[in-house]
Amino acid sequence: RHGQITQTQLPNPYDDAFEEAPQTPLSGVPLKGGISDWAAEMERAALADMRAARKEETRAIRSAAGTHRVTAEKLRIA
């Protein structure tokens, strides 16, 4: 009978494992206050972005809505 295999004789299963990817350093201004304050600030920023997008969408709709009047008037003149 041969001698028993010891733990040091076994191959290490982690030799070929992936390492954690390097992370980019943190940037920006740290937020103050509790988590609920952070959530409220993020909500305000999201609402401001939504309002700006909605304003642009409304402007485009109103701009396009006026073009049918110009087309109708051109047809009437011709």
Helices and strands as residue ranges (DSSP letters): G 7-9, H 35-77
